[in-house]
Amino acid sequence: MGTALSQKERLAFLLSYHHNLTLQLKAEITTSSRIKLESSLGALEEEIEAILFAKPV
């Protein structure tokens, strides 16, 4: 069984994922795909804020 990520490792992963989604969003041309990516980014930003500011997700 694997071990859980530390808060620092989790934050690093989420920030990397956010960066990748942002690049995808910039390259996307269809409206429906942009909407899905923007929604994913919004949810991801809430999770990052929860870690940074110790708020419950």
Z-matrix of the N, CA and C atoms (Angstrom, degrees):
N
C 1 1.439
C 2 1.520 1 109.47
N 3 1.338 2 116.12 1 141.66
C 4 1.457 3 120.99 2 180.00
C 5 1.514 4 111.07 3 -81.15
N 6 1.296 5 114.07 4 162.39
C 7 1.460 6 119.07 5 176.91
C 8 1.525 7 109.38 6 -95.00
N 9 1.303 8 115.71 7 154.16
C 10 1.459 9 121.04 8 179.37
C 11 1.525 10 109.64 9 -70.62
N 12 1.315 11 115.15 10 148.37
C 13 1.460 12 120.11 11 177.08
C 14 1.528 13 110.10 12 -71.04
N 15 1.310 14 115.45 13 145.55
C 16 1.459 15 118.96 14 172.95
C 17 1.534 16 107.59 15 -72.06
N 18 1.310 17 116.92 16 165.64
C 19 1.466 18 120.70 17 178.80
C 20 1.533 19 110.46 18 -58.53
N 21 1.322 20 116.33 19 -39.71
C 22 1.465 21 121.03 20 -178.90
C 23 1.532 22 110.38 21 -66.00
N 24 1.329 23 117.02 22 -43.46
C 25 1.466 24 121.12 23 178.51
C 26 1.526 25 111.21 24 -65.53
N 27 1.313 26 116.01 25 -40.88
C 28 1.464 27 120.82 26 179.42
C 29 1.526 28 110.46 27 -64.36
N 30 1.324 29 116.63 28 -43.58
C 31 1.456 30 121.25 29 178.87
C 32 1.535 31 110.40 30 -62.82
N 33 1.312 32 117.56 31 -43.37
C 34 1.464 33 121.29 32 178.63
C 35 1.525 34 110.46 33 -60.79
N 36 1.325 35 117.07 34 -42.58
C 37 1.458 36 121.24 35 178.09
C 38 1.525 37 110.82 36 -62.96
N 39 1.325 38 116.79 37 -47.03
C 40 1.466 39 120.73 38 -178.16
C 41 1.528 40 111.65 39 -64.36
N 42 1.322 41 117.29 40 -39.25
C 43 1.465 42 120.27 41 178.19
C 44 1.526 43 111.15 42 -66.13
N 45 1.309 44 117.04 43 -38.52
C 46 1.463 45 120.90 44 176.87
C 47 1.527 46 110.32 45 -65.44
N 48 1.311 47 116.31 46 -42.95
C 49 1.461 48 121.62 47 178.36
C 50 1.530 49 110.03 48 -63.31
N 51 1.325 50 117.32 49 -41.44
C 52 1.462 51 122.28 50 178.26
C 53 1.535 52 110.04 51 -60.48
N 54 1.310 53 116.00 52 -44.23
C 55 1.465 54 121.14 53 178.89
C 56 1.531 55 110.36 54 -59.91
N 57 1.314 56 116.60 55 -45.40
C 58 1.465 57 120.74 56 -179.86
C 59 1.531 58 111.66 57 -64.15
N 60 1.325 59 117.79 58 -41.94
C 61 1.461 60 120.60 59 177.79
C 62 1.522 61 111.12 60 -64.46
N 63 1.325 62 116.87 61 -37.87
C 64 1.458 63 121.09 62 178.81
C 65 1.525 64 110.47 63 -63.25
N 66 1.320 65 116.86 64 -42.29
C 67 1.465 66 120.30 65 177.04
C 68 1.520 67 110.88 66 -63.41
N 69 1.320 68 116.51 67 -41.03
C 70 1.463 69 121.16 68 177.78
C 71 1.523 70 110.35 69 -61.52
N 72 1.318 71 116.44 70 -43.39
C 73 1.456 72 121.51 71 -178.50
C 74 1.528 73 110.64 72 -61.86
N 75 1.323 74 116.46 73 -41.89
C 76 1.464 75 120.42 74 179.89
C 77 1.521 76 111.53 75 -64.16
N 78 1.326 77 117.50 76 -29.95
C 79 1.462 78 121.55 77 -177.63
C 80 1.527 79 112.69 78 -88.72
N 81 1.314 80 116.87 79 -16.22
C 82 1.472 81 120.94 80 -174.51
C 83 1.522 82 111.19 81 -77.52
N 84 1.336 83 116.02 82 139.40
C 85 1.460 84 119.76 83 -179.61
C 86 1.528 85 113.46 84 -113.84
N 87 1.325 86 118.39 85 -19.67
C 88 1.461 87 118.48 86 -178.42
C 89 1.527 88 109.92 87 -85.43
N 90 1.314 89 115.47 88 141.01
C 91 1.461 90 121.59 89 -177.13
C 92 1.523 91 111.67 90 -62.32
N 93 1.324 92 117.61 91 -43.28
C 94 1.465 93 119.91 92 -177.31
C 95 1.530 94 111.48 93 -64.12
N 96 1.312 95 117.00 94 -39.17
C 97 1.472 96 120.28 95 178.27
C 98 1.521 97 110.88 96 -68.54
N 99 1.332 98 117.10 97 -38.61
C 100 1.468 99 120.87 98 178.04
C 101 1.523 100 110.43 99 -62.56
N 102 1.324 101 116.82 100 -41.42
C 103 1.469 102 121.17 101 179.96
C 104 1.527 103 110.40 102 -63.05
N 105 1.332 104 117.39 103 -44.08
C 106 1.472 105 121.54 104 179.09
C 107 1.535 106 110.55 105 -62.85
N 108 1.337 107 116.22 106 -44.11
C 109 1.461 108 119.89 107 -179.75
C 110 1.525 109 111.51 108 -65.92
N 111 1.329 110 117.54 109 -41.17
C 112 1.465 111 120.86 110 178.37
C 113 1.523 112 111.07 111 -62.94
N 114 1.325 113 116.16 112 -38.36
C 115 1.458 114 120.33 113 177.53
C 116 1.532 115 110.71 114 -65.03
N 117 1.312 116 116.08 115 -44.25
C 118 1.469 117 120.57 116 178.38
C 119 1.520 118 110.86 117 -62.03
N 120 1.332 119 116.28 118 -41.99
C 121 1.463 120 119.84 119 178.88
C 122 1.521 121 111.34 120 -63.27
N 123 1.319 122 117.21 121 -40.79
C 124 1.463 123 120.64 122 179.07
C 125 1.517 124 111.70 123 -61.11
N 126 1.332 125 116.65 124 -45.56
C 127 1.461 126 120.81 125 179.20
C 128 1.530 127 110.90 126 -64.80
N 129 1.308 128 116.02 127 -39.82
C 130 1.461 129 121.02 128 179.61
C 131 1.527 130 110.75 129 -65.61
N 132 1.327 131 117.11 130 -40.37
C 133 1.461 132 120.73 131 178.42
C 134 1.522 133 111.23 132 -63.73
N 135 1.321 134 117.71 133 -36.89
C 136 1.470 135 120.63 134 176.50
C 137 1.522 136 110.72 135 -63.91
N 138 1.327 137 116.16 136 -40.27
C 139 1.469 138 119.95 137 179.62
C 140 1.527 139 110.92 138 -67.08
N 141 1.330 140 116.81 139 -40.06
C 142 1.469 141 120.93 140 177.88
C 143 1.525 142 110.11 141 -63.50
N 144 1.338 143 116.63 142 -44.83
C 145 1.466 144 120.14 143 177.89
C 146 1.525 145 111.69 144 -61.10
N 147 1.323 146 116.85 145 -38.35
C 148 1.457 147 120.61 146 179.16
C 149 1.525 148 110.89 147 -61.10
N 150 1.312 149 116.57 148 -39.08
C 151 1.468 150 120.32 149 178.55
C 152 1.527 151 110.10 150 -70.47
N 153 1.320 152 116.11 151 -47.24
C 154 1.459 153 120.08 152 -176.51
C 155 1.521 154 113.14 153 -64.59
N 156 1.336 155 115.53 154 -37.94
C 157 1.455 156 119.93 155 -174.61
C 158 1.522 157 112.80 156 -110.52
N 159 1.330 158 116.80 157 13.34
C 160 1.464 159 124.17 158 176.00
C 161 1.524 160 112.07 159 52.84
N 162 1.350 161 115.41 160 42.98
C 163 1.457 162 120.76 161 175.77
C 164 1.524 163 108.32 162 -96.43
N 165 1.325 164 117.98 163 147.22
C 166 1.472 165 118.95 164 175.22
C 167 1.517 166 110.36 165 -67.60
N 168 1.342 167 116.24 166 140.82
C 169 1.476 168 121.81 167 -179.82
C 170 1.499 169 110.47 168 -78.38
